[in-house]
Amino acid sequence: MGYTAAVIISGKEEVREAIRQHLVDQGIIQEKIEEKWPEVNPLCHHMTINMGSFKQEMNPTLSLGAELSLIPNSIAFDNKVVAIGVSCEGVATINDETSRKHVTVAVNRMNGGKPFSSNKLTDWQPFTASAMKAIVQEEG
């Protein structure tokens, strides 16, 4: 089973660096997250819109191939994942009712982390970074 997502096409390197700097400034890490979590999987690939093929009824004004702007507005992490909350005008997602629109940035698989773990994050803190460009497409 695949999913429909806003797949990031530009801006993710700048956001990753802003996240790293934020975590250093907060005293959470003193090095790159890849050094803190040796088996980290850096992601920053997409914001899930819905599971399965594109659901037009969920987003009547959106279409496959549409370009979107994902604006980072918060950050949350635990010992398994790091994610950033994003705003994206006029886009409904499956996370609107259960969590928030977000992009999973890193997964610590050595601690049992999975990309899905970011859906369970609750301690969201303010965070800003440059907007990322994304394209609506079906994945998997």
C-alpha positions as CSV (number, residue, x, y, z in Angstrom):
1,M,0.0,0.0,0.0
2,G,1.4,3.4,-1.0
3,Y,0.6,6.9,0.0
4,T,0.1,10.3,-1.4
5,A,2.5,13.0,-0.3
6,A,4.0,16.4,-0.8
7,V,7.5,15.2,-1.8
8,I,10.2,17.7,-1.0
9,I,12.1,18.8,-4.1
10,S,14.2,21.7,-2.7
11,G,15.2,23.4,0.5
12,K,15.7,20.3,2.7
13,E,19.5,20.7,3.2
14,E,18.9,24.2,4.6
15,V,16.2,22.9,6.9
16,R,18.4,20.0,8.1
17,E,21.2,22.5,9.0
18,A,18.7,24.8,10.8
19,I,17.4,21.8,12.8
20,R,21.0,20.8,13.7
21,Q,21.7,24.4,14.8
22,H,18.5,24.5,16.8
23,L,19.3,21.3,18.7
24,V,22.9,22.5,19.4
25,D,21.5,25.9,20.6
26,Q,19.1,24.1,22.9
27,G,22.0,22.0,24.3
28,I,20.4,18.8,23.1
29,I,23.3,17.7,20.8
30,Q,26.8,19.0,20.4
31,E,27.5,17.3,17.1
32,K,25.7,16.2,14.0
33,I,22.7,14.0,14.8
34,E,24.3,11.3,12.6
35,E,27.2,11.2,15.2
36,K,24.8,11.1,18.2
37,W,22.7,8.3,16.5
38,P,25.2,6.1,14.6
39,E,22.5,4.3,12.7
40,V,20.4,7.4,12.0
41,N,18.5,7.5,8.7
42,P,18.2,11.1,7.6
43,L,14.9,11.6,5.8
44,C,13.2,15.0,5.2
45,H,11.5,13.4,2.2
46,H,7.8,14.2,2.4
47,M,4.7,15.3,4.2
48,T,2.0,12.6,4.0
49,I,-1.3,13.7,2.6
50,N,-3.2,10.4,2.7
51,M,-2.6,6.7,2.6
52,G,-3.2,5.0,-0.8
53,S,-3.9,6.8,-4.0
54,F,-4.7,10.5,-4.2
55,K,-8.1,11.2,-2.7
56,Q,-9.6,14.2,-4.6
57,E,-12.5,14.4,-2.2
58,M,-10.1,15.2,0.7
59,N,-8.5,18.0,-1.3
60,P,-10.8,19.2,-4.0
61,T,-8.6,22.1,-5.1
62,L,-5.4,20.1,-5.2
63,S,-4.1,17.9,-8.0
64,L,-1.2,15.5,-8.5
65,G,1.8,17.4,-9.7
66,A,0.8,20.6,-7.8
67,E,3.7,22.5,-6.3
68,L,3.4,23.4,-2.6
69,S,5.3,25.4,-0.1
70,L,6.0,23.7,3.3
71,I,6.8,26.2,5.9
72,P,8.5,24.8,9.1
73,N,6.8,26.1,12.3
74,S,7.7,23.7,15.0
75,I,10.0,20.8,16.0
76,A,9.6,17.7,18.2
77,F,11.8,14.8,19.0
78,D,12.4,11.9,21.3
79,N,15.0,9.2,21.4
80,K,13.5,7.6,18.2
81,V,12.7,10.4,15.8
82,V,13.1,14.1,14.9
83,A,10.3,15.8,13.0
84,I,9.3,19.3,12.0
85,G,5.8,20.6,12.0
86,V,4.9,22.5,8.8
87,S,2.1,24.7,7.5
88,C,0.8,24.2,4.1
89,E,-2.1,26.5,3.1
90,G,-5.2,24.8,1.9
91,V,-4.0,21.2,2.2
92,A,-5.9,18.6,4.3
93,T,-3.9,15.6,5.6
94,I,-4.7,12.4,7.5
95,N,-2.7,14.0,10.4
96,D,-5.0,17.0,10.8
97,E,-7.1,15.1,13.3
98,T,-4.6,12.8,14.9
99,S,-1.4,14.9,15.1
100,R,-0.2,17.7,12.9
101,K,1.3,18.2,9.4
102,H,4.9,17.3,9.7
103,V,8.0,16.0,8.0
104,T,10.1,13.3,9.6
105,V,13.7,14.4,9.5
106,A,15.6,11.6,11.2
107,V,14.9,8.1,12.5
108,N,17.1,6.3,15.2
109,R,16.5,2.7,14.2
110,M,19.0,1.5,16.9
111,N,16.4,2.7,19.4
112,G,13.5,1.1,17.6
113,G,12.5,4.3,15.7
114,K,10.4,4.1,12.5
115,P,9.3,7.0,10.4
116,F,5.7,6.4,11.7
117,S,7.0,7.2,15.3
118,S,6.8,10.9,14.4
119,N,3.0,10.6,14.5
120,K,3.3,10.0,18.2
121,L,5.3,13.1,19.1
122,T,3.6,15.5,21.4
123,D,6.0,18.0,22.8
124,W,6.2,20.5,19.8
125,Q,8.3,23.6,20.3
126,P,8.4,26.7,18.1
127,F,10.9,26.5,15.2
128,T,11.4,28.4,12.0
129,A,13.4,27.7,8.9
130,S,13.2,28.4,5.2
131,A,10.3,27.1,3.2
132,M,10.7,23.9,1.3
133,K,9.2,23.3,-2.2
134,A,7.3,20.0,-2.7
135,I,5.3,18.3,-5.4
136,V,2.1,16.3,-4.8
137,Q,2.6,12.7,-5.9
138,E,1.8,9.1,-5.2
139,E,4.6,7.1,-3.7
140,G,5.2,3.4,-3.1
